[in-house]
Amino acid sequence: MEVGEAVSVIASFSQVYRIKPLRFRWSGRLFEVKDITYVWKSKEGRNEIYHFSVSDGNSLYELSFHTESLLWRLEKLEA
């Protein structure tokens, strides 16, 4: 299911530019990231976008992090 909404994310950033989402809040609920199944990067002009396929143990979500705006989005949900 396409979502395309801004979300709040708690993430860790390591020294080698590795980004790891830990939790995110969507529709008033807090979701804990239990597994990151896939990571990839895309570009829109100068904006680099990091995509994360993550699971909370029940569902699969696609989160994206936009480097120009520093905003996170929930792009997709697979229940």
Secondary structure, DSSP 8 states (H G I E B T S, - for coil): -EEEEEEEEEEEE-TTS-EEEEEEEETTEEEE--EEEEEEEEEETTEEEEEEEEE-SS-EEEEEEETTTTEEEEEEEE-
